[in-house]
Structure formats: structure tokens, C-alpha cells
Amino acid sequence: MWQRFHNDKNKENIKMKSARLNRLFGKSGNCFDVAIDHGMFNEKSFLNGIENMETAVDIVANAVPDAIQLPPGTAHLLQERAGKDRPAFVLRTDIANIYGNPLPSLVFSEIIDRPVEQAIRLDAACVVVNLLSLPNEPEVYRQCIRNINALKHECDLASMPLMIEPLVMQDNSNGGYMVDGDLEKILPLVRQAVELGADIIKADPCTNPSEYHRVIEIAQGVPVLVRGGGKVSDEEILTRTKELMDQGARGIVYGRNVIHHANPGAMTKALMAIVHDNASVADALAMVK
């Protein structure tokens, strides 16, 4: 009797987790999540374009991406919006101080209090947490593992999808850590995120985007959303997105390449066209000109 109850409960949890995932992934099976959670990292340069969060969220939400990623303190700016076309909400659950310039003497990654309870209260479709690999900072890596292990259990109990963000970083002589596009470092960290129980992987692009299919393979069927990183030209970000999607990525999580753009709404629509409609780079570029 107990085993039957346990199996029924597992089936119910899987169905409810799938229901939340369906809010993230469009009919194409892909997802564009716009990250506007940069204020969690206490770095002034990250605030460009989002000094007024109400305006920033309004502009992006009006372009109707699949999801918007926010911290708990500004989630209401999305969740209070009226109408059925509101993007799904992804809750940022951790705070890290690794981007400071100059770097603080002690770096950390700390999870918010009762993250899954907050996610449920805020009607999130997913939660996201970092898995950071920094040079000579094993304690930060250990903190991330602890964060994920605690979060995974609570997510499963609540049927809340867990997005893990495996980030391989390199030293920056001018300040905070920067993305390291070394594929040989990215692959094992992505696989570890899968083995820790990720429902979605949010991973950096590698130095040679044509090799990204290896990241897709190592993820063992877990959908991979590609992180945008620093601001680049329109043509570069659209070309890269097209190449990554053609190799099997299930979507993107871009922040600065949207919110720092002169026309965030147009850039959102151009990226949505590539992610969902397989638009050409030329057609997507025409949308932002």
C-alpha cells in the first residue's frame, strides 16, 4: 500500500513539474528567458539599463519573451501585470559577490532563505542557482554544491523545476571573474549539474561555438539554455544564437544583450524569432534596424 501511494505521489509530482516547465517552453519546445536579476550581485556596472526596474520589466514583458528571471524583491513587477500573455517567472535564488571591481577579500555564494517557499508564494515556474567554478576558490564551489543539494530536495517535494547554472570563470586582472570559454572545463561542470539533478541547464557558450553540440550531448537530454554573457554587437549575438540553436540548444537566457540594448523590445522579438521560428540572421537583424 505504501509503495503504491509513493509511486502515485511521484507521478503527481512529475506531472506538476511538467506543468511548470510548459509555462517556460513555448509550442516550439524552446525557451527565451530574459535575465533581469543583475542587481543581486552588487556590481554597479550591471545596473546600466535597469536603473528603473519597473520600466525595464515593462519594456521586456511587452515584447512577450517566454520568461523573465528576477530576484525576489522585484518579482512583483512582473507578477502583478494583468493579462494572460504575461511571461513566466524564473526566481534567482542565490547571491554571489564574484563580479566586484575590485574583488572583495572574501568571495561567497549564498542562497536566499526558504527559496522554494518563496518561489511558490511568488508563483514561479522555475528556480535558478549557480554552480561556480572559480580559480583558486574551492570554498565557493563547495558552497554552490551545498546550495544545489538543499535546493534539489525542496524542489522535488514541491514539483518545482530546478535550473542549474554551471559557470566556469577565469581571473580578471581588472576586477571580478570573467567567463572562461574553455570547452574542456565546461563539459565536466555541465555533466555534474546534470548528475546533481538539474531539470534545465543554463550554460555559457564555448570559445568556438561550432563545438557546442558537445555540451548538448554531455547534458544527456536535459534541455540546455545558453547564457548570453557580456554585451556584444547585434550581428554577433544573433549569429551566435542561430548557430547554437542549430546545434540543439533548447533556448537562451540573455540579460545584458537585451537590457543594455538601445531597443530592448526589438531585440527580444528578434531573438524570439530565431529561438522559436528558426528565423535567419538577416531577418532577425532587420527587426532591430
C-alpha positions in Angstrom: 0.0 0.0 0.0 2.8 2.5 0.9 4.7 1.7 -2.2 1.6 2.3 -4.4 1.0 5.6 -2.6 4.7 6.6 -3.1 4.5 5.8 -6.8 1.3 7.7 -7.2 2.8 10.7 -5.5 5.9 10.5 -7.7 3.7 10.5 -10.8 1.8 13.5 -9.5 5.0 15.4 -8.8 6.3 14.7 -12.2 3.1 15.9 -13.8 3.1 19.2 -11.8 6.8 19.8 -12.6 5.9 19.3 -16.3 3.1 21.8 -16.0 5.5 24.4 -14.7 8.0 23.5 -17.5 5.3 24.0 -20.0 4.9 27.6 -18.9 8.6 28.1 -19.7 8.9 26.3 -23.1 6.8 27.6 -26.0 5.0 25.5 -28.6 8.2 25.1 -30.5 9.7 23.3 -27.4 12.2 26.2 -26.9 12.6 29.0 -24.4 13.9 32.6 -24.3 14.4 33.7 -20.7 15.4 37.3 -20.2 17.5 37.7 -17.1 17.0 41.0 -15.2 18.5 39.7 -11.9 21.8 41.6 -12.1 21.0 43.8 -9.1 21.6 40.7 -6.9 25.3 40.8 -7.5 26.2 44.2 -6.0 28.1 45.4 -9.1 27.4 49.0 -10.3 28.2 48.3 -14.0 25.5 45.6 -14.1 22.8 48.2 -13.4 23.1 50.0 -16.7 19.8 50.0 -18.4 17.9 48.7 -15.3 18.3 51.7 -13.0 14.5 51.8 -13.2 13.4 48.2 -12.8 9.7 49.0 -13.3 10.5 50.5 -16.7 12.9 47.7 -17.7 10.5 44.9 -16.8 7.7 46.7 -18.6 9.6 47.0 -21.8 10.8 43.4 -21.8 7.4 42.0 -20.7 5.6 43.9 -23.5 7.9 42.1 -26.0 6.5 38.8 -24.6 9.5 36.5 -24.1 8.8 33.1 -22.7 10.2 34.0 -19.2 11.8 36.8 -17.2 14.3 36.0 -14.5 14.1 38.2 -11.4 15.2 38.3 -7.7 12.5 38.1 -5.0 12.5 41.8 -4.3 11.4 42.8 -7.8 9.3 39.8 -8.8 6.1 41.7 -8.2 6.9 44.0 -11.1 6.2 41.0 -13.4 3.7 39.1 -11.3 1.3 42.0 -10.8 0.9 42.5 -14.5 -2.6 41.9 -15.8 -3.5 39.7 -18.8 -2.8 36.2 -20.0 0.3 36.9 -22.0 2.5 37.6 -19.0 5.9 35.9 -19.4 6.6 33.0 -16.9 8.7 34.0 -13.9 12.1 32.4 -13.0 13.3 33.1 -9.5 17.0 33.8 -8.9 17.8 32.0 -5.6 21.4 32.9 -4.8 23.7 35.9 -4.3 27.4 35.9 -5.2 29.9 38.7 -4.9 32.3 37.4 -7.6 31.9 40.2 -10.1 33.2 43.1 -7.9 35.8 45.5 -9.1 38.0 45.3 -7.1 37.2 41.8 -5.8 36.4 41.6 -2.1 38.9 39.8 0.1 36.3 37.0 0.7 34.1 35.7 -2.1 30.9 33.7 -1.5 27.7 32.3 -2.9 24.8 32.4 -0.5 21.3 31.1 -1.1 18.2 33.1 -0.2 16.1 32.0 2.8 13.5 29.2 2.0 13.9 29.6 -1.7 11.2 27.1 -2.8 8.7 28.5 -0.4 9.4 32.0 -1.9 9.1 30.6 -5.4 5.7 29.0 -4.7 4.4 32.2 -3.0 5.6 34.3 -6.0 4.1 31.8 -8.5 7.4 31.0 -10.1 7.7 28.5 -13.0 11.3 27.6 -12.1 14.2 28.5 -9.8 17.8 29.1 -10.8 21.0 28.6 -8.9 24.7 28.9 -9.7 27.3 26.2 -9.8 30.5 28.3 -9.9 34.0 27.0 -10.7 36.4 29.8 -9.9 40.2 29.6 -10.0 41.7 29.0 -6.5 38.3 29.3 -4.8 37.3 25.8 -3.8 35.1 27.0 -0.9 32.8 29.0 -3.2 32.4 25.8 -5.3 31.7 23.8 -2.2 29.0 26.4 -1.1 27.4 26.0 -4.5 27.2 22.2 -4.2 25.6 22.6 -0.8 23.1 25.1 -2.2 22.2 22.8 -5.0 21.8 19.7 -2.8 19.5 21.5 -0.4 17.5 23.1 -3.2 17.1 20.0 -5.3 15.3 18.1 -2.4 13.0 21.0 -1.7 12.3 21.5 -5.5 11.3 17.8 -5.9 9.0 17.9 -2.9 7.2 21.0 -4.4 7.4 19.9 -8.1 9.4 23.0 -8.8 11.8 22.8 -11.8 15.4 23.5 -11.0 17.7 25.4 -13.4 21.4 25.0 -12.6 23.9 27.5 -14.0 27.3 25.8 -14.3 29.8 28.7 -14.8 33.5 28.2 -15.5 35.2 31.5 -14.7 38.7 32.9 -15.2 40.6 35.6 -13.3 40.3 39.2 -14.4 43.3 41.4 -13.5 40.9 44.4 -13.6 38.5 43.1 -11.1 35.8 40.4 -11.0 35.8 37.0 -12.6 35.1 36.6 -16.3 33.7 33.8 -18.4 36.1 31.1 -19.4 35.0 29.5 -22.7 37.3 26.5 -22.4 35.1 23.6 -23.5 37.2 21.0 -21.7 36.3 22.8 -18.4 32.7 23.5 -19.3 31.8 19.9 -20.2 32.5 18.2 -16.8 30.8 21.0 -14.9 27.7 20.8 -17.1 27.7 17.0 -16.6 28.0 17.5 -12.8 25.0 19.8 -12.9 23.0 17.1 -14.7 24.0 14.5 -12.1 23.1 16.8 -9.3 19.5 16.8 -10.7 19.1 19.8 -12.9 15.8 19.9 -14.8 17.3 22.7 -17.0 20.9 23.6 -17.7 21.9 27.3 -18.2 25.5 27.2 -19.6 27.9 29.6 -21.2 28.8 29.4 -24.9 32.3 28.0 -25.6 35.1 29.8 -27.3 34.3 28.0 -30.6 30.5 28.0 -30.9 30.7 25.3 -33.6 31.6 22.8 -30.9 28.6 23.5 -28.7 26.9 20.2 -29.8 29.3 18.6 -27.3 27.7 20.5 -24.4 24.3 19.3 -25.7 25.5 15.7 -25.7 27.0 15.8 -22.3 23.8 17.1 -20.8 22.1 13.8 -21.5 18.8 15.1 -22.7 18.4 17.8 -20.1 17.4 21.0 -22.0 20.3 23.4 -22.4 19.6 27.2 -22.4 22.7 29.2 -23.4 23.8 32.2 -21.3 24.4 35.4 -23.1 27.3 36.9 -21.1 28.6 40.4 -21.8 27.1 42.9 -24.3 28.2 42.3 -28.0 27.1 43.7 -31.3 23.6 42.8 -32.7 25.1 40.8 -35.5 27.4 38.8 -33.2 24.7 37.9 -30.7 22.1 37.0 -33.3 24.7 34.9 -35.4 25.9 33.1 -32.3 22.3 32.4 -31.2 21.4 30.9 -34.6 24.5 28.7 -34.6 23.8 27.4 -31.0 20.2 26.7 -31.7 21.1 24.8 -34.9 23.3 22.6 -32.8 20.5 21.5 -30.4 20.3 24.2 -27.7 16.7 24.5 -26.4 16.9 28.2 -25.9 18.7 31.1 -24.4 19.0 33.1 -21.2 20.2 36.6 -22.1 20.4 39.7 -19.9 22.8 42.4 -20.9 22.4 41.9 -24.6 18.7 42.8 -24.1 18.6 45.3 -21.3 21.7 47.2 -22.4 20.3 47.4 -26.0 19.1 50.7 -27.4 15.8 49.0 -28.2 15.3 46.0 -25.8 11.8 45.3 -27.1 13.0 44.9 -30.7 16.0 42.8 -29.7 13.7 40.5 -27.7 11.4 40.0 -30.7 14.4 39.3 -33.0 15.8 36.7 -30.6 12.4 35.1 -30.2 12.2 34.8 -34.0 15.4 32.8 -34.0 14.6 30.7 -31.0 11.0 29.8 -32.0 10.6 30.4 -35.7 14.1 29.4 -37.0 14.5 32.9 -38.5 17.6 33.7 -40.4 20.2 36.1 -39.0 19.4 38.6 -41.8 15.7 38.5 -41.0 16.4 38.9 -37.2 18.8 41.8 -37.9 16.1 43.6 -39.9 13.9 43.5 -36.8 16.4 45.6 -34.8 17.5 48.1 -37.5 
